[in-house]
Amino acid sequence: MRAHARYLARALLALGAVWLTQPAWADDPPEAADAALRGWLEGRDLPRDLGYLRDHALQIAGQQGCPRDLAGALREALNPDVLFENTVERLVDAEAAALLPPVEAFTHTPLGLRIATADRERPQLDDDDAWRTGAIQLRQTPPDPGRAARIERVARASQDAELWSDTESRLRSVLRDACLPAATGGRSQQELAMLDAIDTAQGAQRRMHFLTTLSVVLYEGYRPLSDADLDAYAAFLESPEATRWLEPRNAAIVGVLEAVVRELIPPAPVPL
């Protein structure tokens, strides 16, 4: 990575101008900023991503022993359009619109436009066929170590793997507490505590699985991007300006999914 420090330096110099070209809505009234936030999320296909997470939640419900008739109720309650509105509301309440201008400005730079094009054309994280194909190709033609390190750095900095793994961990906990006692005749506090410990240990494994999956997908999808592009993109994602946006974005999505499921199926009483 250090061998390419000169590329990173050039990229950071280029990105320095981004913060000076924030969009006009940054100084608009709150209503305009909130409308821009909604437009931003729609433009980045958040409803589509929420649909993927909804399908993932339904898979988890099946794995946790939830009754079959619950699937229909979950599918309706986790409507991507409803989830989107709830996510926007949470982000508005958290005043996240104020965090978005530097991120929005980055997307209008030449690098940001190249990234957006690559993201539109690459497979999505839940595309199992694309992941398997990419994994086979990487086994047949081992990746350049430097390129692979750059891709993994971008994957980590994007926080997408954290979003998916945190969503799965939270939903597993909620659905287990609601469905497992009914399916097995009840669980003691000690048994549920043990299951919590197991889930915590498995959470780290799930995060690595999602990170590996994302890295494989990005390795193929980001082929048009140069090493300097990847260095600059990773530096942007790791910047305080980007992380201040990514963290509440993830928290809002995970929180909305958990809240909807909890409202639909409150935890069953646990025997003492």
C-alpha positions as CSV (number, residue, x, y, z in Angstrom):
1,M,0.0,0.0,0.0
2,R,2.8,2.4,0.8
3,A,4.3,1.9,-2.6
4,H,1.3,3.8,-4.0
5,A,1.5,6.7,-1.5
6,R,2.0,9.2,-4.3
7,Y,-1.3,8.2,-5.9
8,L,-3.1,8.5,-2.6
9,A,-1.5,12.0,-2.1
10,R,-2.8,13.1,-5.5
11,A,-6.2,11.7,-4.7
12,L,-6.4,13.5,-1.3
13,L,-5.4,16.8,-2.9
14,A,-8.2,16.3,-5.5
15,L,-10.7,15.5,-2.8
16,G,-9.7,18.6,-0.8
17,A,-11.6,20.6,-3.3
18,V,-14.8,18.6,-2.8
19,W,-15.6,20.1,0.6
20,L,-15.4,23.6,-1.0
21,T,-18.1,22.7,-3.5
22,Q,-21.0,21.7,-1.3
23,P,-24.4,21.7,-3.0
24,A,-26.7,24.7,-2.7
25,W,-29.2,22.9,-0.5
26,A,-26.7,22.7,2.3
27,D,-27.8,26.2,3.4
28,D,-31.5,25.8,2.6
29,P,-34.3,25.6,5.2
30,P,-34.7,22.3,7.0
31,E,-37.6,21.2,4.8
32,A,-35.5,21.6,1.6
33,A,-32.6,19.7,3.2
34,D,-35.0,16.9,4.2
35,A,-36.4,16.7,0.7
36,A,-32.9,16.6,-0.7
37,L,-32.1,13.8,1.7
38,R,-35.1,11.8,0.5
39,G,-34.1,12.4,-3.1
40,W,-30.5,11.3,-2.4
41,L,-31.7,8.0,-0.8
42,E,-34.1,7.3,-3.7
43,G,-31.3,8.0,-6.2
44,R,-29.1,5.5,-4.4
45,D,-31.7,2.8,-4.7
46,L,-32.3,2.5,-1.0
47,P,-35.8,1.0,-1.6
48,R,-34.2,-1.8,-3.6
49,D,-31.6,-2.5,-0.9
50,L,-34.4,-2.5,1.7
51,G,-36.2,-5.1,-0.4
52,Y,-33.1,-7.3,-0.3
53,L,-32.9,-6.9,3.5
54,R,-36.6,-7.7,3.7
55,D,-36.0,-11.0,1.9
56,H,-33.1,-11.7,4.2
57,A,-35.3,-11.2,7.2
58,L,-37.8,-13.7,5.9
59,Q,-35.1,-16.2,5.5
60,I,-34.0,-15.7,9.1
61,A,-37.6,-16.1,10.2
62,G,-37.7,-19.5,8.6
63,Q,-34.4,-20.5,10.2
64,Q,-35.6,-19.4,13.7
65,G,-38.6,-21.7,13.7
66,C,-41.3,-19.0,13.2
67,P,-44.7,-20.3,12.1
68,R,-45.4,-20.5,8.4
69,D,-48.3,-18.1,8.6
70,L,-46.0,-15.5,10.0
71,A,-44.1,-15.2,6.6
72,G,-47.1,-13.4,5.0
73,A,-47.4,-10.9,7.9
74,L,-43.7,-10.2,7.9
75,R,-43.6,-9.7,4.1
76,E,-46.4,-7.2,4.3
77,A,-45.0,-5.4,7.4
78,L,-41.5,-5.2,5.8
79,N,-42.8,-3.5,2.6
80,P,-39.7,-1.7,1.2
81,D,-41.7,1.5,0.6
82,V,-42.8,1.6,4.2
83,L,-39.3,0.8,5.4
84,F,-38.0,3.6,3.2
85,E,-40.4,6.1,4.7
86,N,-39.5,5.0,8.2
87,T,-35.8,5.2,7.4
88,V,-36.1,8.7,6.0
89,E,-38.1,9.7,9.1
90,R,-35.4,8.4,11.4
91,L,-32.7,10.2,9.5
92,V,-34.7,13.4,9.6
93,D,-35.2,13.1,13.3
94,A,-31.4,12.5,13.7
95,E,-30.8,15.7,11.6
96,A,-28.8,13.5,9.2
97,A,-29.4,15.9,6.3
98,A,-26.8,18.2,7.7
99,L,-24.2,15.4,7.4
100,L,-24.9,14.7,3.7
101,P,-23.5,17.7,1.8
102,P,-19.8,16.5,1.7
103,V,-20.9,13.0,0.6
104,E,-23.3,14.5,-2.0
105,A,-20.5,16.8,-3.3
106,F,-18.1,13.9,-3.7
107,T,-20.6,12.1,-6.1
108,H,-20.3,15.0,-8.5
109,T,-16.5,14.8,-8.8
110,P,-15.1,12.8,-11.8
111,L,-14.1,10.0,-9.4
112,G,-17.5,10.0,-7.8
113,L,-19.2,9.7,-11.2
114,R,-16.9,6.7,-12.1
115,I,-17.8,5.1,-8.8
116,A,-21.5,5.6,-9.4
117,T,-21.3,4.0,-12.9
118,A,-19.4,1.0,-11.5
119,D,-21.9,0.6,-8.7
120,R,-24.8,0.6,-11.1
121,E,-23.3,-2.0,-13.2
122,R,-21.8,-4.4,-10.6
123,P,-23.7,-7.2,-9.0
124,Q,-25.4,-6.6,-5.6
125,L,-24.3,-8.1,-2.3
126,D,-27.1,-10.6,-2.3
127,D,-26.4,-11.9,-5.8
128,D,-25.3,-15.4,-5.0
129,D,-24.7,-16.4,-8.6
130,A,-22.5,-13.4,-9.2
131,W,-20.6,-14.2,-6.0
132,R,-20.0,-17.8,-6.9
133,T,-18.9,-16.9,-10.4
134,G,-16.5,-14.3,-9.1
135,A,-15.1,-16.7,-6.5
136,I,-14.5,-19.3,-9.1
137,Q,-12.7,-16.8,-11.3
138,L,-10.5,-15.6,-8.5
139,R,-9.6,-19.2,-7.6
140,Q,-8.6,-19.8,-11.2
141,T,-6.8,-16.5,-11.6
142,P,-5.4,-15.4,-8.2
143,P,-5.8,-11.6,-7.8
144,D,-2.9,-9.2,-7.6
145,P,-2.2,-8.9,-3.8
146,G,-2.1,-5.1,-4.0
147,R,-5.3,-4.9,-5.9
148,A,-7.0,-7.3,-3.6
149,A,-5.9,-5.2,-0.6
150,R,-7.3,-2.1,-2.1
151,I,-10.6,-3.7,-2.8
152,E,-10.8,-5.1,0.8
153,R,-10.0,-1.6,2.1
154,V,-12.9,-0.1,0.1
155,A,-15.2,-2.9,1.2
156,R,-14.4,-2.3,4.9
157,A,-14.7,1.5,4.6
158,S,-18.1,1.3,2.9
159,Q,-19.6,-0.2,6.1
160,D,-21.9,-2.3,3.9
161,A,-20.8,-5.5,5.5
162,E,-21.5,-4.0,8.9
163,L,-25.0,-3.1,7.7
164,W,-25.8,-6.6,6.6
165,S,-24.2,-8.4,9.6
166,D,-25.7,-6.0,12.2
167,T,-29.1,-6.4,10.5
168,E,-28.9,-10.2,10.7
169,S,-27.7,-10.2,14.3
170,R,-30.5,-7.9,15.5
171,L,-33.2,-9.7,13.5
172,R,-32.0,-13.1,14.6
173,S,-32.3,-12.0,18.2
174,V,-35.8,-10.5,17.8
175,L,-37.2,-13.4,15.8
176,R,-35.6,-16.0,18.1
177,D,-37.1,-14.5,21.2
178,A,-40.5,-14.3,19.6
179,C,-40.6,-17.7,17.8
180,L,-38.2,-20.1,19.5
181,P,-40.1,-20.3,22.8
182,A,-43.4,-21.0,21.0
183,A,-41.8,-23.6,18.8
184,T,-40.0,-25.5,21.6
185,G,-42.4,-25.1,24.5
186,G,-40.3,-22.4,26.2
187,R,-36.6,-21.6,26.9
188,S,-35.1,-20.7,30.3
189,Q,-33.2,-17.5,30.9
190,Q,-30.0,-19.6,31.1
191,E,-30.6,-21.2,27.7
192,L,-31.4,-17.9,26.1
193,A,-28.3,-16.3,27.6
194,M,-26.2,-19.2,26.1
195,L,-27.9,-18.6,22.7
196,D,-27.0,-14.9,23.0
197,A,-23.4,-15.8,23.6
198,I,-23.4,-18.1,20.6
199,D,-25.0,-15.5,18.4
200,T,-22.4,-12.9,19.5
201,A,-19.6,-15.3,18.5
202,Q,-21.2,-16.1,15.2
203,G,-21.7,-12.4,14.5
204,A,-18.0,-11.9,13.9
205,Q,-18.1,-14.8,11.5
206,R,-21.1,-13.4,9.7
207,R,-19.3,-10.0,9.3
208,M,-16.3,-11.7,7.7
209,H,-18.6,-13.7,5.4
210,F,-20.3,-10.5,4.2
211,L,-17.0,-8.7,3.9
212,T,-15.6,-11.5,1.8
213,T,-18.7,-11.6,-0.3
214,L,-18.6,-7.9,-0.9
215,S,-14.9,-8.0,-1.7
216,V,-15.4,-10.7,-4.4
217,V,-18.3,-8.7,-6.0
218,L,-16.3,-5.4,-5.9
219,Y,-13.2,-7.0,-7.3
220,E,-15.1,-7.8,-10.5
221,G,-17.3,-4.8,-10.5
222,Y,-14.5,-2.3,-9.9
223,R,-12.2,-3.5,-12.7
224,P,-12.7,-0.3,-14.7
225,L,-11.3,1.7,-11.7
226,S,-7.6,2.3,-11.4
227,D,-5.5,1.7,-8.3
228,A,-5.4,5.4,-7.7
229,D,-9.2,5.5,-7.9
230,L,-9.5,2.8,-5.3
231,D,-7.0,4.6,-3.0
232,A,-8.9,7.8,-3.3
233,Y,-12.3,6.2,-2.8
234,A,-11.1,4.4,0.3
235,A,-9.6,7.6,1.7
236,F,-12.9,9.3,1.1
237,L,-15.0,6.6,2.8
238,E,-12.6,6.6,5.8
239,S,-12.8,10.4,6.2
240,P,-14.7,11.9,9.2
241,E,-17.1,13.5,6.8
242,A,-18.1,10.1,5.2
243,T,-18.2,8.1,8.4
244,R,-20.4,10.7,10.1
245,W,-23.0,10.0,7.4
246,L,-22.5,6.2,7.0
247,E,-22.9,5.5,10.7
248,P,-26.3,7.1,11.2
249,R,-27.4,5.7,7.8
250,N,-26.7,2.2,9.0
251,A,-28.2,2.8,12.4
252,A,-31.4,4.1,10.9
253,I,-31.8,1.1,8.5
254,V,-31.1,-1.5,11.2
255,G,-33.3,0.3,13.8
256,V,-36.2,0.5,11.4
257,L,-36.1,-3.2,10.5
258,E,-35.9,-4.2,14.1
259,A,-38.7,-1.9,15.2
260,V,-41.1,-3.1,12.6
261,V,-40.4,-6.8,13.5
262,R,-40.7,-6.1,17.2
263,E,-44.1,-4.3,16.7
264,L,-45.4,-7.2,14.6
265,I,-44.3,-10.0,16.9
266,P,-43.4,-8.9,20.5
267,P,-41.2,-11.3,22.4
268,A,-43.0,-14.2,24.0
269,P,-42.9,-14.6,27.8
270,V,-39.8,-16.4,28.9
271,P,-40.1,-19.0,31.7
272,L,-38.1,-18.3,34.9
